[in-house]
Amino acid sequence: MDFDSMAKIGPGHRLGTGAVMVFDHTCCLVGITLNLIQFFARESCG
């Protein structure tokens, strides 16, 4: 997938930011969510 290929599909289709993560019951989802928010705010290119 790249931006040129997505443009051929039509307007409104674009690549975004995503992540797949798996957690067990011992993880603090609030802490993980805050960490992700801070990461994507800091690392975003735009």
C-alpha positions as CSV (number, residue, x, y, z in Angstrom):
1,M,0.0,0.0,0.0
2,D,1.2,3.5,-0.8
3,F,-0.5,6.9,-1.3
4,D,-0.5,6.6,-5.1
5,S,-2.3,3.3,-5.0
6,M,-4.9,4.6,-2.5
7,A,-5.5,7.7,-4.7
8,K,-6.5,5.4,-7.6
9,I,-9.3,3.8,-5.5
10,G,-11.0,7.2,-5.2
11,P,-11.4,10.2,-3.0
12,G,-11.7,9.8,0.7
13,H,-9.4,6.8,0.9
14,R,-6.1,7.4,2.5
15,L,-3.5,5.8,4.7
16,G,-3.5,6.8,8.4
17,T,-1.9,5.9,11.6
18,G,-2.5,2.5,13.1
19,A,-1.2,-0.1,15.5
20,V,-2.2,-3.6,16.5
21,M,-1.4,-4.6,20.1
22,V,-2.5,-7.5,22.2
23,F,-2.8,-7.3,26.0
24,D,-3.7,-9.7,28.8
25,H,-5.9,-8.9,31.8
26,T,-2.9,-7.6,33.8
27,C,-2.3,-4.5,31.7
28,C,-3.6,-1.1,32.6
29,L,-5.6,0.0,29.6
30,V,-5.8,3.6,30.8
31,G,-2.0,3.8,31.0
32,I,-1.5,2.2,27.7
33,T,-4.0,4.6,26.1
34,L,-2.3,7.6,27.6
35,N,1.0,6.3,26.3
36,L,-0.3,5.8,22.8
37,I,-1.9,9.3,22.8
38,Q,1.4,10.9,23.8
39,F,3.4,8.8,21.3
40,F,1.2,9.7,18.3
41,A,1.0,13.3,19.3
42,R,4.8,13.5,19.5
43,E,5.5,11.4,16.4
44,S,2.8,12.6,14.1
45,C,4.0,14.2,10.8
46,G,1.4,16.9,10.4
